Amino acid sequence: MDNLLTAILAVIALVAIASFARWWLLSRRPSLGTPEDRATYETLHTTALAAPALRRGLDAESASSTLPHLRTLLGTRTVAITDTVGPLAWDGPGGLDDVADLMSAAIGSGTTQASGSAIVAPLAVEGQVVGSVVVMSEDASAGLARATTEIARWMSSQLELAELATSRTALMEAELRALRAQISPHFIYNSLGAIASFVRTDPERARELLLEFADFTRYSFRQHGEFTTLAEELRSIERYLVLEKARFGDRLRIVTLVAPEVLSVTLPFLSVQPLVENAVRHGLERKDGDGTITVTAHDAGTECLITIEDDGAGVDPEIVRAALSGRNPSASVGLANVDERMRTVYGNAYGIVVETAPGFGTKVSLRVPKFSPAVGPAA
C-alpha cells in the first residue's frame, strides 16, 4: 500500500512539475504583437507570395497564380486581372460585360474607376497601361477603392521589375552578338595560316590545331546560355592560346594561376577570353622579342578576382578611357563590351579595371561575385 501511495504521489509531482514548466515557458514566450502588428505581417507575407509570379510578367499564368493572393488582400466576392483586351484570370460572380465600360475608362485614363459595386484600377509599366485589377463587392466603398488602387500600384512596380529583367536579358544578348561579330578576323586568318603551315611538315600537329580551332569557334559561337563557368571559359582560353602559340612559337609564354575553388564560379559568357585576345593583339603583337601573358583567378571571400596581365607594349591610358566610354571601341577588342556586360549584370561597382602605360604592359582586373541573384545558371 505504501508503495502504491508513493507511486501516486510521484505521478502527481511529475504532473505538477510539467504544468509549472509549461506555464513558465509560455510566460516567457515573446508576444506575437498587437492585432495591428499581426495584420501588417499577414499583408506583407501575402504580397511577398504574390511577387514571384508578377516578376515573370503579365500573362494568363502569372495572373492565375497571383489571383488567390489578391483575394486574400482585398476580401471581395469577385477579383480579376485583365490585360488591355479582356480577362487573364477571373474569380467570382460576374463577367467582363459587367465592367467593360469601367475597364475601358480605367485603361484609357490611367486612373481608378468605380461605379456601383465594381472598381477597376489600371496596371501600368513605365507610364503605359498594360492591364487592370477588377474587384466587385456589395460594398464598393471609398476605402476599398483606395486599397485596390494601392495594390494595383504595387503590382505595377513588380511588372516593371519584370520588364527591366527582360530588357536586361535582351541587352545582354545584343551585346553578346556584337562581341561575337568582333571576334578578330585577324585571329581567324592567322590561325588558319598557322594550321596550313603544318599541313606538309607536321600533318599530326596540323590536325590537332584544327581540332582546337573547331572547339574554340564552337564555344565562342554557341547559341544558348548567357552565362558559363570559369572552368569552361578557361578551357576556351587555353584553346585560343594554343592556336596563338602555334603562330608565335617560343616568343609567347603563358602562365596560369587558378585557385581550384573558383573554377565553378558562374560568370557572363565570353567575359575573360576577349581580354586575353586583347593582351595578345594590343600587347604582344606590338612588342619585339618574347612576351608573357599571365592569367590568374583567386578566391577573394565573396568574390572571385580575375586578372589578365601582359608585359607587352602597353597603351596610353587615355585610349583605354576612350574605349571604355564608347568613344573609340575599335581601340581594344571587346574591352568596352566586357565592361558594359559586367556592369549590366552586377552593377556599376563591377566594371573592369585597366592598369597600363606605354612600354609597361597592361593588367586588366575584374571581380565576379560568387553568388548573385542576377546570374542565371551556366549552360
DRENDO-1510 file (C-alpha; in Angstrom, 1 decimal, always signed):
<recs>
REC; n; res; u; v; w
REC; 1; MET; +0.0; +0.0; +0.0 .
REC; 2; ASP; +2.8; +2.4; +0.9 .
REC; 3; ASN; +4.5; +1.6; -2.5 .
REC; 4; LEU; +1.2; +2.4; -4.3 .
REC; 5; LEU; +0.8; +5.7; -2.4 .
REC; 6; THR; +4.4; +6.6; -3.2 .
REC; 7; ALA; +3.8; +6.0; -6.9 .
REC; 8; ILE; +0.7; +8.1; -6.9 .
REC; 9; LEU; +2.4; +10.9; -5.2 .
REC; 10; ALA; +5.3; +10.7; -7.7 .
REC; 11; VAL; +2.9; +10.9; -10.6 .
REC; 12; ILE; +1.1; +13.9; -9.1 .
REC; 13; ALA; +4.5; +15.6; -8.6 .
REC; 14; LEU; +5.5; +15.0; -12.2 .
REC; 15; VAL; +2.3; +16.4; -13.5 .
REC; 16; ALA; +2.7; +19.5; -11.2 .
REC; 17; ILE; +6.3; +19.9; -12.4 .
REC; 18; ALA; +5.2; +19.6; -16.1 .
REC; 19; SER; +2.4; +22.0; -15.6 .
REC; 20; PHE; +4.7; +24.5; -14.0 .
REC; 21; ALA; +7.3; +24.1; -16.7 .
REC; 22; ARG; +4.6; +24.6; -19.4 .
REC; 23; TRP; +3.4; +27.8; -17.6 .
REC; 24; TRP; +6.9; +29.1; -17.3 .
REC; 25; LEU; +7.8; +28.5; -20.9 .
REC; 26; LEU; +4.5; +30.1; -22.1 .
REC; 27; SER; +5.0; +33.1; -19.8 .
REC; 28; ARG; +8.4; +33.7; -21.3 .
REC; 29; ARG; +7.4; +33.3; -25.0 .
REC; 30; PRO; +7.7; +36.6; -26.8 .
REC; 31; SER; +4.5; +38.3; -27.6 .
REC; 32; LEU; +3.1; +37.9; -31.2 .
REC; 33; GLY; +2.3; +41.6; -31.1 .
REC; 34; THR; -0.9; +43.6; -31.3 .
REC; 35; PRO; -3.7; +42.7; -33.8 .
REC; 36; GLU; -2.4; +45.6; -35.9 .
REC; 37; ASP; +1.1; +44.1; -35.9 .
REC; 38; ARG; -0.3; +40.7; -37.0 .
REC; 39; ALA; -2.4; +42.3; -39.7 .
REC; 40; THR; +0.7; +44.1; -41.1 .
REC; 41; TYR; +2.7; +40.9; -41.1 .
REC; 42; GLU; -0.1; +39.0; -42.9 .
REC; 43; THR; -0.4; +41.7; -45.5 .
REC; 44; LEU; +3.4; +41.8; -46.1 .
REC; 45; HIS; +3.5; +38.0; -46.2 .
REC; 46; THR; +0.7; +37.8; -48.8 .
REC; 47; THR; +2.3; +40.4; -51.1 .
REC; 48; ALA; +5.6; +38.5; -50.9 .
REC; 49; LEU; +3.8; +35.4; -52.0 .
REC; 50; ALA; +2.3; +37.2; -55.0 .
REC; 51; ALA; +5.5; +38.9; -56.1 .
REC; 52; PRO; +7.3; +35.9; -57.9 .
REC; 53; ALA; +4.5; +35.3; -60.4 .
REC; 54; LEU; +4.3; +39.0; -61.3 .
REC; 55; ARG; +8.1; +39.2; -61.8 .
REC; 56; ARG; +7.5; +36.8; -64.8 .
REC; 57; GLY; +5.4; +39.5; -66.5 .
REC; 58; LEU; +1.7; +39.8; -67.1 .
REC; 59; ASP; +0.1; +36.8; -68.8 .
REC; 60; ALA; -2.6; +34.3; -68.0 .
REC; 61; GLU; -0.3; +32.0; -66.0 .
REC; 62; SER; +1.1; +34.8; -63.8 .
REC; 63; ALA; -2.4; +36.3; -63.3 .
REC; 64; SER; -3.9; +32.9; -62.2 .
REC; 65; SER; -1.0; +32.5; -59.7 .
REC; 66; THR; -1.5; +36.0; -58.3 .
REC; 67; LEU; -5.3; +36.0; -58.1 .
REC; 68; PRO; -5.7; +33.9; -54.8 .
REC; 69; HIS; -3.3; +36.3; -53.0 .
REC; 70; LEU; -5.3; +39.4; -54.3 .
REC; 71; ARG; -8.5; +37.8; -52.9 .
REC; 72; THR; -6.8; +37.4; -49.6 .
REC; 73; LEU; -5.7; +41.0; -49.6 .
REC; 74; LEU; -9.0; +42.5; -50.7 .
REC; 75; GLY; -11.5; +40.1; -49.4 .
REC; 76; THR; -14.1; +40.8; -52.1 .
REC; 77; ARG; -16.5; +38.4; -53.8 .
REC; 78; THR; -15.0; +38.9; -57.2 .
REC; 79; VAL; -11.4; +39.7; -58.2 .
REC; 80; ALA; -9.9; +39.7; -61.6 .
REC; 81; ILE; -6.8; +40.6; -63.6 .
REC; 82; THR; -7.0; +41.8; -67.2 .
REC; 83; ASP; -4.8; +42.9; -70.0 .
REC; 84; THR; -6.0; +45.8; -72.2 .
REC; 85; VAL; -8.4; +43.5; -74.1 .
REC; 86; GLY; -10.0; +41.2; -71.6 .
REC; 87; PRO; -9.6; +39.0; -68.5 .
REC; 88; LEU; -6.5; +37.0; -67.9 .
REC; 89; ALA; -7.8; +35.4; -64.7 .
REC; 90; TRP; -11.3; +35.8; -63.1 .
REC; 91; ASP; -12.6; +34.5; -59.8 .
REC; 92; GLY; -16.1; +35.1; -58.5 .
REC; 93; PRO; -19.5; +36.0; -59.9 .
REC; 94; GLY; -19.9; +38.4; -62.8 .
REC; 95; GLY; -18.0; +38.8; -66.0 .
REC; 96; LEU; -16.4; +41.2; -68.5 .
REC; 97; ASP; -19.8; +42.6; -69.7 .
REC; 98; ASP; -20.4; +43.9; -66.2 .
REC; 99; VAL; -17.3; +46.1; -66.1 .
REC; 100; ALA; -16.5; +46.6; -69.8 .
REC; 101; ASP; -17.2; +50.3; -69.8 .
REC; 102; LEU; -15.5; +50.8; -66.5 .
REC; 103; MET; -12.4; +48.9; -67.6 .
REC; 104; SER; -12.2; +50.9; -70.8 .
REC; 105; ALA; -12.3; +54.1; -68.9 .
REC; 106; ALA; -9.6; +53.0; -66.4 .
REC; 107; ILE; -7.3; +51.8; -69.2 .
REC; 108; GLY; -7.9; +54.9; -71.3 .
REC; 109; SER; -7.4; +57.4; -68.4 .
REC; 110; GLY; -4.8; +55.5; -66.4 .
REC; 111; THR; -6.9; +56.2; -63.2 .
REC; 112; THR; -9.0; +54.1; -60.9 .
REC; 113; GLN; -12.7; +54.0; -61.9 .
REC; 114; ALA; -15.6; +53.0; -59.6 .
REC; 115; SER; -19.3; +52.6; -60.3 .
REC; 116; GLY; -21.9; +50.8; -58.3 .
REC; 117; SER; -20.4; +47.5; -56.9 .
REC; 118; ALA; -17.3; +47.5; -59.2 .
REC; 119; ILE; -13.9; +49.1; -59.0 .
REC; 120; VAL; -11.2; +48.9; -61.8 .
REC; 121; ALA; -7.6; +50.1; -61.2 .
REC; 122; PRO; -5.1; +50.3; -64.0 .
REC; 123; LEU; -1.8; +48.4; -64.2 .
REC; 124; ALA; +1.0; +50.4; -65.8 .
REC; 125; VAL; +4.6; +49.8; -66.9 .
REC; 126; GLU; +6.7; +52.8; -67.5 .
REC; 127; GLY; +3.6; +55.0; -67.9 .
REC; 128; GLN; +2.0; +52.6; -70.4 .
REC; 129; VAL; -1.2; +50.9; -69.2 .
REC; 130; VAL; -0.9; +47.2; -69.7 .
REC; 131; GLY; -4.0; +45.9; -67.9 .
REC; 132; SER; -6.2; +46.3; -64.8 .
REC; 133; VAL; -7.3; +44.9; -61.5 .
REC; 134; VAL; -11.1; +44.4; -61.2 .
REC; 135; VAL; -12.9; +44.0; -57.9 .
REC; 136; MET; -16.7; +43.6; -57.3 .
REC; 137; SER; -18.2; +43.9; -53.9 .
REC; 138; GLU; -21.5; +44.5; -52.3 .
REC; 139; ASP; -19.9; +47.4; -50.5 .
REC; 140; ALA; -17.6; +49.1; -53.0 .
REC; 141; SER; -16.5; +51.8; -50.5 .
REC; 142; ALA; -14.0; +54.6; -50.9 .
REC; 143; GLY; -11.7; +52.6; -48.7 .
REC; 144; LEU; -11.9; +49.6; -50.9 .
REC; 145; ALA; -11.2; +51.8; -54.0 .
REC; 146; ARG; -8.0; +53.2; -52.3 .
REC; 147; ALA; -6.9; +49.7; -51.3 .
REC; 148; THR; -7.4; +48.5; -54.9 .
REC; 149; THR; -5.5; +51.4; -56.3 .
REC; 150; GLU; -2.5; +50.9; -54.0 .
REC; 151; ILE; -2.4; +47.1; -54.7 .
REC; 152; ALA; -2.5; +47.9; -58.5 .
REC; 153; ARG; +0.4; +50.3; -58.0 .
REC; 154; TRP; +2.3; +47.7; -56.2 .
REC; 155; MET; +1.6; +45.1; -58.9 .
REC; 156; SER; +2.7; +47.7; -61.5 .
REC; 157; SER; +6.1; +48.0; -59.7 .
REC; 158; GLN; +6.5; +44.2; -59.9 .
REC; 159; LEU; +5.6; +44.2; -63.6 .
REC; 160; GLU; +8.2; +47.0; -64.1 .
REC; 161; LEU; +10.8; +44.8; -62.5 .
REC; 162; ALA; +9.8; +42.0; -64.9 .
REC; 163; GLU; +10.2; +44.4; -67.8 .
REC; 164; LEU; +13.6; +45.5; -66.5 .
REC; 165; ALA; +14.7; +41.9; -66.3 .
REC; 166; THR; +13.5; +41.3; -69.9 .
REC; 167; SER; +15.3; +44.4; -71.1 .
REC; 168; ARG; +18.5; +43.4; -69.3 .
REC; 169; THR; +18.4; +40.0; -70.9 .
REC; 170; ALA; +17.8; +41.5; -74.4 .
REC; 171; LEU; +20.7; +43.9; -73.8 .
REC; 172; MET; +22.9; +41.1; -72.8 .
REC; 173; GLU; +22.0; +39.1; -75.9 .
REC; 174; ALA; +22.6; +42.1; -78.2 .
REC; 175; GLU; +26.0; +42.8; -76.6 .
REC; 176; LEU; +27.0; +39.1; -76.9 .
REC; 177; ARG; +26.0; +39.1; -80.6 .
REC; 178; ALA; +28.1; +42.3; -81.0 .
REC; 179; LEU; +31.1; +40.6; -79.3 .
REC; 180; ARG; +30.9; +37.5; -81.5 .
REC; 181; ALA; +30.9; +39.8; -84.5 .
REC; 182; GLN; +34.1; +41.3; -83.2 .
REC; 183; ILE; +36.0; +38.1; -82.8 .
REC; 184; SER; +39.0; +39.1; -84.7 .
REC; 185; PRO; +39.0; +38.1; -88.4 .
REC; 186; HIS; +42.7; +38.8; -88.0 .
REC; 187; PHE; +43.0; +36.0; -85.4 .
REC; 188; ILE; +40.9; +33.6; -87.6 .
REC; 189; TYR; +43.1; +34.3; -90.7 .
REC; 190; ASN; +46.3; +33.9; -88.7 .
REC; 191; SER; +45.1; +30.7; -87.0 .
REC; 192; LEU; +44.2; +29.1; -90.3 .
REC; 193; GLY; +47.5; +30.3; -91.8 .
REC; 194; ALA; +49.4; +28.7; -88.9 .
REC; 195; ILE; +47.5; +25.4; -89.4 .
REC; 196; ALA; +48.2; +25.4; -93.1 .
REC; 197; SER; +51.9; +25.8; -92.5 .
REC; 198; PHE; +52.0; +22.5; -90.6 .
REC; 199; VAL; +50.0; +20.5; -93.2 .
REC; 200; ARG; +53.1; +19.4; -95.1 .
REC; 201; THR; +55.7; +19.4; -92.4 .
REC; 202; ASP; +53.7; +18.0; -89.5 .
REC; 203; PRO; +50.3; +16.7; -90.5 .
REC; 204; GLU; +49.5; +15.4; -87.0 .
REC; 205; ARG; +50.2; +18.8; -85.5 .
REC; 206; ALA; +48.0; +20.4; -88.2 .
REC; 207; ARG; +45.2; +18.0; -87.3 .
REC; 208; GLU; +45.5; +18.8; -83.5 .
REC; 209; LEU; +45.4; +22.6; -84.2 .
REC; 210; LEU; +42.4; +22.2; -86.5 .
REC; 211; LEU; +40.5; +20.4; -83.7 .
REC; 212; GLU; +41.5; +23.1; -81.2 .
REC; 213; PHE; +40.3; +25.7; -83.7 .
REC; 214; ALA; +36.9; +23.9; -84.2 .
REC; 215; ASP; +36.4; +23.6; -80.4 .
REC; 216; PHE; +37.3; +27.3; -79.9 .
REC; 217; THR; +34.8; +28.5; -82.5 .
REC; 218; ARG; +32.1; +26.1; -81.3 .
REC; 219; TYR; +32.3; +27.5; -77.8 .
REC; 220; SER; +32.5; +31.2; -79.0 .
REC; 221; PHE; +29.5; +30.9; -81.3 .
REC; 222; ARG; +27.3; +28.6; -79.2 .
REC; 223; GLN; +23.7; +29.8; -79.3 .
REC; 224; HIS; +22.5; +29.0; -75.8 .
REC; 225; GLY; +23.3; +30.5; -72.4 .
REC; 226; GLU; +24.4; +33.9; -71.4 .
REC; 227; PHE; +26.5; +32.5; -68.5 .
REC; 228; THR; +29.2; +29.9; -68.2 .
REC; 229; THR; +31.6; +28.6; -65.5 .
REC; 230; LEU; +35.1; +29.9; -65.1 .
REC; 231; ALA; +36.3; +26.4; -65.9 .
REC; 232; GLU; +34.6; +26.5; -69.3 .
REC; 233; GLU; +35.9; +30.0; -70.0 .
REC; 234; LEU; +39.5; +28.9; -69.1 .
REC; 235; ARG; +39.2; +25.9; -71.4 .
REC; 236; SER; +38.3; +28.2; -74.3 .
REC; 237; ILE; +41.2; +30.5; -73.4 .
REC; 238; GLU; +43.6; +27.5; -73.4 .
REC; 239; ARG; +42.5; +26.6; -76.9 .
REC; 240; TYR; +42.9; +30.2; -78.1 .
REC; 241; LEU; +46.4; +30.4; -76.7 .
REC; 242; VAL; +47.4; +27.0; -78.2 .
REC; 243; LEU; +46.5; +28.5; -81.6 .
REC; 244; GLU; +48.3; +31.7; -80.9 .
REC; 245; LYS; +51.4; +29.8; -79.7 .
REC; 246; ALA; +51.5; +27.9; -83.0 .
REC; 247; ARG; +51.9; +31.3; -84.6 .
REC; 248; PHE; +54.3; +33.0; -82.2 .
REC; 249; GLY; +56.3; +29.9; -81.2 .
REC; 250; ASP; +58.6; +30.4; -78.3 .
REC; 251; ARG; +58.0; +34.1; -78.3 .
REC; 252; LEU; +54.8; +33.6; -76.4 .
REC; 253; ARG; +54.9; +32.4; -72.8 .
REC; 254; ILE; +51.8; +31.6; -70.8 .
REC; 255; VAL; +51.4; +31.5; -67.1 .
REC; 256; THR; +48.1; +30.4; -65.5 .
REC; 257; LEU; +47.4; +30.5; -61.7 .
REC; 258; VAL; +43.9; +29.5; -60.8 .
REC; 259; ALA; +42.6; +28.5; -57.4 .
REC; 260; PRO; +40.6; +25.3; -57.7 .
REC; 261; GLU; +37.8; +26.6; -55.5 .
REC; 262; VAL; +36.8; +29.3; -58.0 .
REC; 263; LEU; +36.5; +27.0; -61.1 .
REC; 264; SER; +32.8; +26.6; -60.6 .
REC; 265; VAL; +32.0; +30.3; -60.3 .
REC; 266; THR; +29.4; +31.4; -62.8 .
REC; 267; LEU; +30.1; +34.5; -64.9 .
REC; 268; PRO; +28.9; +36.1; -68.2 .
REC; 269; PHE; +29.8; +34.1; -71.3 .
REC; 270; LEU; +32.9; +35.4; -73.1 .
REC; 271; SER; +33.9; +37.8; -70.4 .
REC; 272; VAL; +37.5; +36.7; -69.9 .
REC; 273; GLN; +38.6; +35.3; -73.4 .
REC; 274; PRO; +38.2; +38.7; -75.1 .
REC; 275; LEU; +40.6; +40.2; -72.5 .
REC; 276; VAL; +43.2; +37.6; -73.3 .
REC; 277; GLU; +42.8; +38.2; -77.0 .
REC; 278; ASN; +43.2; +41.9; -76.3 .
REC; 279; ALA; +46.5; +41.2; -74.4 .
REC; 280; VAL; +47.8; +39.3; -77.5 .
REC; 281; ARG; +46.7; +41.7; -80.1 .
REC; 282; HIS; +47.4; +45.0; -78.4 .
REC; 283; GLY; +50.2; +43.9; -76.2 .
REC; 284; LEU; +52.5; +41.2; -77.5 .
REC; 285; GLU; +52.0; +41.7; -81.3 .
REC; 286; ARG; +53.3; +45.2; -80.9 .
REC; 287; LYS; +56.4; +44.2; -78.9 .
REC; 288; ASP; +59.7; +43.0; -80.2 .
REC; 289; GLY; +61.0; +39.8; -78.7 .
REC; 290; ASP; +59.4; +37.5; -76.2 .
REC; 291; GLY; +56.3; +38.2; -74.2 .
REC; 292; THR; +54.4; +36.7; -71.3 .
REC; 293; ILE; +50.6; +36.5; -70.6 .
REC; 294; THR; +49.6; +35.7; -67.0 .
REC; 295; VAL; +46.0; +34.7; -66.2 .
REC; 296; THR; +45.1; +34.4; -62.5 .
REC; 297; ALA; +41.9; +33.7; -60.7 .
REC; 298; HIS; +41.9; +33.9; -56.9 .
REC; 299; ASP; +39.3; +33.4; -54.1 .
REC; 300; ALA; +38.6; +36.7; -52.6 .
REC; 301; GLY; +35.9; +35.9; -50.0 .
REC; 302; THR; +32.5; +36.5; -51.5 .
REC; 303; GLU; +34.1; +37.3; -54.9 .
REC; 304; CYS; +36.5; +35.8; -57.5 .
REC; 305; LEU; +39.3; +38.1; -58.6 .
REC; 306; ILE; +40.5; +37.5; -62.2 .
REC; 307; THR; +43.4; +39.3; -63.8 .
REC; 308; ILE; +44.9; +39.2; -67.2 .
REC; 309; GLU; +48.4; +40.7; -67.4 .
REC; 310; ASP; +50.9; +41.1; -70.2 .
REC; 311; ASP; +54.4; +42.6; -70.4 .
REC; 312; GLY; +53.7; +43.9; -73.9 .
REC; 313; ALA; +53.8; +47.3; -75.4 .
REC; 314; GLY; +51.2; +48.9; -73.1 .
REC; 315; VAL; +48.9; +51.8; -74.2 .
REC; 316; ASP; +48.1; +55.3; -73.4 .
REC; 317; PRO; +45.6; +55.3; -70.6 .
REC; 318; GLU; +43.5; +57.9; -72.4 .
REC; 319; ILE; +43.0; +55.5; -75.3 .
REC; 320; VAL; +41.7; +52.9; -72.7 .
REC; 321; ARG; +39.3; +55.5; -71.2 .
REC; 322; ALA; +38.0; +56.3; -74.7 .
REC; 323; ALA; +37.4; +52.6; -75.4 .
REC; 324; LEU; +35.6; +52.1; -72.1 .
REC; 325; SER; +33.4; +55.2; -72.6 .
REC; 326; GLY; +32.5; +54.0; -76.1 .
REC; 327; ARG; +34.2; +56.9; -77.8 .
REC; 328; ASN; +36.7; +54.6; -79.5 .
REC; 329; PRO; +35.6; +51.0; -79.2 .
REC; 330; SER; +37.9; +49.8; -82.0 .
REC; 331; ALA; +40.9; +50.6; -79.9 .
REC; 332; SER; +40.5; +47.4; -77.9 .
REC; 333; VAL; +38.9; +44.1; -78.9 .
REC; 334; GLY; +35.9; +43.6; -76.6 .
REC; 335; LEU; +37.2; +45.7; -73.8 .
REC; 336; ALA; +34.2; +48.1; -73.7 .
REC; 337; ASN; +31.8; +45.2; -74.4 .
REC; 338; VAL; +33.0; +43.1; -71.4 .
REC; 339; ASP; +33.0; +46.2; -69.1 .
REC; 340; GLU; +29.4; +47.0; -70.1 .
REC; 341; ARG; +28.2; +43.5; -69.7 .
REC; 342; MET; +29.8; +43.2; -66.2 .
REC; 343; ARG; +28.1; +46.4; -65.1 .
REC; 344; THR; +24.8; +45.3; -66.6 .
REC; 345; VAL; +24.8; +42.1; -64.7 .
REC; 346; TYR; +26.4; +43.0; -61.3 .
REC; 347; GLY; +26.1; +46.8; -61.1 .
REC; 348; ASN; +28.5; +49.7; -61.8 .
REC; 349; ALA; +30.9; +48.7; -59.0 .
REC; 350; TYR; +31.9; +45.7; -61.1 .
REC; 351; GLY; +33.3; +47.3; -64.2 .
REC; 352; ILE; +36.7; +46.2; -65.3 .
REC; 353; VAL; +39.9; +47.9; -64.1 .
REC; 354; VAL; +42.7; +48.6; -66.5 .
REC; 355; GLU; +46.3; +49.5; -65.4 .
REC; 356; THR; +48.6; +50.4; -68.3 .
REC; 357; ALA; +51.2; +52.7; -69.7 .
REC; 358; PRO; +53.3; +52.8; -72.9 .
REC; 359; GLY; +56.2; +50.4; -72.5 .
REC; 360; PHE; +55.0; +48.9; -69.2 .
REC; 361; GLY; +52.4; +46.3; -70.3 .
REC; 362; THR; +48.8; +46.1; -69.3 .
REC; 363; LYS; +46.9; +44.5; -66.4 .
REC; 364; VAL; +43.1; +44.0; -66.6 .
REC; 365; SER; +41.2; +43.0; -63.4 .
REC; 366; LEU; +37.6; +42.0; -62.9 .
REC; 367; ARG; +35.7; +41.0; -59.8 .
REC; 368; VAL; +32.9; +38.4; -60.1 .
REC; 369; PRO; +30.5; +37.8; -57.1 .
REC; 370; LYS; +30.3; +34.1; -56.3 .
REC; 371; PHE; +26.6; +34.4; -55.6 .
REC; 372; SER; +24.3; +36.9; -57.4 .
REC; 373; PRO; +20.5; +36.8; -57.9 .
REC; 374; ALA; +21.2; +38.4; -61.3 .
REC; 375; VAL; +23.1; +35.5; -62.6 .
REC; 376; GLY; +21.4; +32.6; -64.4 .
REC; 377; PRO; +22.6; +29.0; -64.5 .
REC; 378; ALA; +25.6; +28.2; -66.6 .
REC; 379; ALA; +24.6; +26.5; -69.8 .
</recs>
